[in-house]
C-alpha cells in the first residue's frame, strides 16, 4: 500500500489548495469538488480531478506531437507509482496531494491506471467501430472517477459500483454528444461506425456542415442509449447518504438535462452546442427536491 506523503503540513495544504483552484478554474457541466460535497471529501476529490485534468491536457491540448504526448502520459504514470516527495512546481503539488489522497483513502492504483490508459488511447484513436468499443473506452475514461468518489466517501459496495459505472458512462456519452460538432472539427467521432452505417449516415455530410436526417437518427439513437444508462445508474444517488446524495442527484440531473437540450434542438449537435446555463438551475433544483417521487432502488 502507498504510504502517506512525508511532506510538511504547509506543503500539503498548498498542494490541495492548488488542486482546488485548478478544479474551479475549469468549466464543467457537472459539479467538481463543489460545496455540496462533505467538507472532508473536497480536497481529495480536487486532487483526483487535478491529476486527471492534467493528464487529459497532455492527450488533447494542441502543441506536442503524438509521440511527445505519449511520453508525457508515461511519465505521469511513472510519477503516479513513485511516491518520493516532489518539488514546488505545479505538477509536483498535484502529486503531493494525490499520493496523500491515495494513501489516506486507500484508493486502488488500478483505477488511476485505467484513466491513464484511456488518455493514451485518445492520442491515437479518433474513431470507434462498435458500441462495445465506445463503452470500453467509457469503462476506463469515466467509470474510475465514480468509483474513486465512492471510495473517498467510504463506500465499497459492488451494487453501488455498478450503478456508478452506468451513470459515469452516461455522463461521458452525454459529453460526447454535447461536443459532437467541436469533436468533428478536431477529427474525432464517437458515434461508432456500426451506428453510422445502420442509419446510412455519411461523413461527407458532416464535412459539408450538413446535419442530415441520417445523422439526426444516429444522434437520437445515441441519446436514447445514454438515457437508458442514466436510469440504470440512478440508484447510486439513493444508495449514498447526506450531502453526497445531493451532489450525485445534481450530477445526474445535469447530465440528463443536456440530453433534454439535445432533444429540444432536434438532435442537431453539429451547429449548436447545448450547455447548461443559469436558466437550468431552477428546474434542476426542483427535480432534486422532488427526486423521491420516482425513486429507483438498488436491486
Buried (B, 14 or more C-beta within 10 A) or exposed (E): EBEBBEBEEEBBEBBBBBBBEBBEEEEBBBBBBBEBBBEEBBBBBBBBBBBBBBBBBBBEEEEBEEEEBBEBBEEBBEBBEEBEEBEEEEBBBBBBBBBBBBBBBEBEEEBBBBBBBBBBBBBEEEBBEEBEBBBBBBBBBBBBBBBBBBBBBBBEBEEBBBBBBBBBBBBBBBBBBBBBBEBBEEEBBBBBBBBBEEBEBBEEBBEEEEBBEBBBBBBBBBBEBBBEBBBBBBBBBBBBEEBBBBBBBBBBBBBBBBBBBBBEBEBBBBEBBBEBEEEBEEEBEEBBEEBEEEEEEEE
